[in-house]
Amino acid sequence: MANSTHTYAPDDRNESILININGALIPREQATVSVFDSGFILGDGIWEGLRVHNGAIPFLGRHLKRLWEGAKALDLDMGLSQQDLTDRLFQTLEANQMTDHVHIRLMVTRGIKSTPYQDPAVTIGGPTIVIIPEYKAPDPTLNDRGLRLYTVYTRRGYADVQDPRINSHSKLNCIFGCIQAAKAGYDEALMLDPHGHVATCNSTHFFIVRDGEVWTSSGDYCLDGITRRNVINVCKANGIPVFEKNFSLMQVYGADEAFVTGTFAGLTPVFEVDGRTMTHTQRGPMVDRLQALYKELVVSESALPENCSS
């Protein structure tokens, strides 16, 4: 895998994991879904990425709230309660004897179709719910190497075309951005909104630091990321000026520091955008401070009963 926030070291334990498909625990090599599944045929579904810390799933309530909102927007009946799904998540972790350094991909599709066609009316039965837990620890060297971002031509679009706030399986615009950045020799894509303002990255959220202030996009053209929102709240709670606003690439190029956020790696520094280096060509003081504050928040959240296995 290229140098990105999702870079990780392979772990042999992942070859023998049990994957949860609609409540059944199935060995990895036998875990399959139908070729008639809505997710395979159309990308008709939603998903969440979750981290496991010390036996807990930090911010689980917020992830489930976003998942249910996406399901409602897609008029998709989840077929179970949030507590039922929570129990299923922890049952999967327990069956795999997993307590730490684990990433979960939780995927929900509309379910099986009687024929390959987009109309939800031809769906048979309930949704397909898949839980894939894997041992994955972020590459620790990224903190020193930093990321290199490339601004791509693919834009984050209007809500009346495909609402970027929905964490859907249909990610082609992000995939196009990812491909273009990789072909240019960079780690991840920086994507603009329809007006030319900075929006987000193809798989993470983007922040800059200027004169002691933390800036991120207005949020109008990106998913309201859980880690993004946590960092904003951490800034507010600790007296760090933070702004959700429109800003241009010129203001990015002249930034003191830059970083991206995501559930998998937390905060990762960015050292270069489009061949321009940040003022801090190594990890800067704001990134250091926010990383420490975010780690404290993860630890505190992991102690909450609703995020832990009973």
Residue pairs with C-beta under 8 A, 6 or more apart in sequence:
1 7
1 8
2 182
2 187
3 139
3 142
3 145
3 147
3 148
3 187
4 147
4 187
4 188
4 203
5 138
5 142
5 147
5 188
5 203
5 204
5 260
5 262
5 264
5 265
5 268
6 203
6 262
6 264
6 265
7 138
7 139
7 142
8 136
8 137
8 138
8 139
9 137
9 139
11 134
11 135
11 136
13 135
14 28
14 134
14 135
15 28
16 27
16 28
17 27
17 28
17 96
17 132
17 133
17 134
18 25
18 26
18 27
18 28
18 92
18 95
18 96
19 25
19 26
19 27
19 28
19 31
19 92
19 130
19 131
19 132
19 133
20 26
20 88
20 91
20 92
20 129
20 130
20 131
21 31
21 33
21 128
21 129
21 130
22 128
22 129
22 130
23 88
23 129
25 91
25 92
25 95
31 130
33 39
33 40
33 109
33 128
33 130
34 40
34 112
35 41
36 112
36 113
36 114
36 115
36 116
37 109
37 111
37 112
37 113
37 128
38 44
38 45
38 109
38 110
38 111
38 112
38 113
38 123
38 128
39 45
39 107
39 109
39 110
39 128
39 169
40 109
41 113
41 116
42 118
42 170
43 168
43 169
43 170
43 171
43 172
44 74
44 109
44 110
44 118
44 120
44 169
44 170
45 74
45 76
45 107
45 108
45 109
45 110
45 127
45 128
45 168
45 169
46 67
46 70
46 71
46 74
46 76
46 107
46 108
46 166
46 167
46 168
46 169
47 67
47 105
47 106
47 107
47 108
47 167
47 168
47 169
48 63
48 64
48 66
48 67
48 105
48 106
48 167
49 103
49 104
49 105
49 106
49 262
49 263
49 264
50 57
50 60
50 63
50 89
50 103
50 104
50 105
50 106
50 263
51 57
51 58
51 102
51 103
51 104
51 263
51 264
51 298
52 93
52 98
52 99
52 100
52 101
52 102
52 103
52 104
52 133
53 100
53 298
53 299
53 302
54 99
54 100
54 299
54 302
55 93
55 99
55 100
55 302
55 308
55 309
56 301
56 302
56 303
56 304
56 307
56 308
56 309
57 63
57 89
57 90
57 104
57 307
58 298
58 301
58 302
58 307
59 226
59 230
59 301
59 307
60 86
60 89
60 306
60 307
61 306
61 307
62 226
62 229
63 106
63 226
64 82
64 85
64 86
66 167
66 224
66 226
67 78
67 106
67 108
67 167
68 78
68 82
70 76
70 166
70 167
70 168
71 77
71 78
71 108
73 163
73 166
74 110
74 166
74 168
75 120
76 108
76 110
76 127
77 126
77 127
78 85
78 108
78 127
78 129
79 126
79 127
79 129
80 88
80 129
85 129
88 129
88 131
89 104
89 106
89 131
90 309
90 310
92 104
92 131
92 133
93 99
93 102
93 104
93 133
93 309
94 309
96 133
98 133
98 135
101 135
101 136
101 137
102 133
102 134
102 135
102 136
103 133
103 134
103 136
103 263
103 264
104 131
104 132
104 133
104 134
105 130
105 131
105 132
105 134
106 129
106 130
106 131
107 128
107 129
107 130
107 131
107 132
107 169
108 127
108 128
108 129
108 130
109 127
109 128
109 169
110 120
110 123
110 127
110 128
111 123
111 124
111 125
111 126
111 127
111 128
112 123
112 124
112 125
112 128
113 122
113 123
113 124
114 122
114 123
114 124
115 122
136 264
138 264
138 265
138 266
138 268
142 265
142 268
142 269
143 268
143 269
143 283
143 291
144 282
144 283
145 271
146 268
146 269
146 270
146 271
146 272
146 282
146 283
147 187
147 188
147 260
147 268
147 269
147 270
147 271
147 272
148 186
148 187
148 270
148 271
148 272
148 273
149 181
149 186
149 187
149 188
149 189
149 190
149 201
149 206
149 258
149 260
149 270
149 272
149 273
149 274
150 180
150 181
150 184
150 185
150 186
150 188
150 189
150 190
150 273
150 274
151 189
151 190
151 191
151 192
151 249
151 273
151 274
152 176
152 177
152 180
152 181
152 189
152 190
152 191
152 202
153 180
154 173
154 174
154 176
154 177
154 180
154 189
154 191
155 173
155 191
155 192
155 193
155 194
155 199
156 164
156 173
156 191
156 192
156 193
156 194
156 199
156 200
156 221
156 222
157 164
157 173
157 194
157 221
158 194
158 221
159 165
162 168
162 170
162 173
164 199
164 200
164 221
164 222
164 223
165 222
165 223
165 224
166 223
167 223
173 191
174 189
174 191
174 202
174 203
175 202
177 189
177 191
177 202
178 188
178 189
178 202
178 203
180 189
181 187
181 188
181 189
181 190
181 202
188 201
188 202
188 203
188 204
188 260
189 201
189 202
190 198
190 201
190 206
190 252
190 273
190 274
191 199
191 200
191 201
191 202
192 198
192 199
192 249
193 199
193 217
193 220
193 221
194 221
195 246
196 248
197 217
197 218
197 246
197 247
197 248
198 206
198 217
198 246
198 247
198 248
198 249
198 252
199 206
199 217
199 221
199 222
200 206
200 217
200 221
200 222
200 223
201 260
203 262
204 225
204 260
204 261
204 262
204 265
204 268
205 216
205 217
205 222
205 223
205 225
205 227
205 228
205 260
205 261
205 262
206 216
206 217
206 258
206 259
206 260
206 270
207 214
207 215
207 216
207 231
207 258
207 259
207 260
207 261
208 214
208 215
208 216
208 247
208 251
208 252
208 255
208 256
208 257
208 258
209 215
209 255
209 256
209 257
209 258
209 259
209 284
209 286
209 287
210 251
210 254
210 255
210 256
211 256
212 240
212 241
212 286
213 241
213 242
213 243
214 231
214 235
214 240
214 241
214 242
214 243
214 286
214 290
215 242
215 243
215 245
215 247
215 251
216 228
216 232
216 242
216 243
216 244
216 245
217 244
217 245
217 246
217 247
218 244
218 245
218 246
219 244
225 261
225 262
225 263
226 263
227 261
227 262
227 263
227 266
227 267
227 294
228 261
230 261
230 294
230 297
231 261
231 267
231 290
231 294
232 242
232 244
234 240
234 290
234 293
234 294
234 297
235 241
235 242
235 290
236 242
238 293
240 286
240 289
240 290
249 273
249 274
252 258
252 273
253 273
253 274
253 276
254 279
255 278
255 279
256 278
256 279
256 280
256 284
256 286
257 269
257 278
257 279
257 280
257 284
257 285
257 286
257 287
258 269
258 270
258 271
258 273
258 278
259 267
259 268
259 269
259 270
259 287
259 290
260 267
260 268
260 270
261 267
261 268
262 268
266 291
266 294
266 295
266 298
267 287
267 290
267 291
267 294
269 283
269 284
269 287
270 278
271 277
271 278
271 280
271 281
271 282
272 278
278 284
301 307
302 308
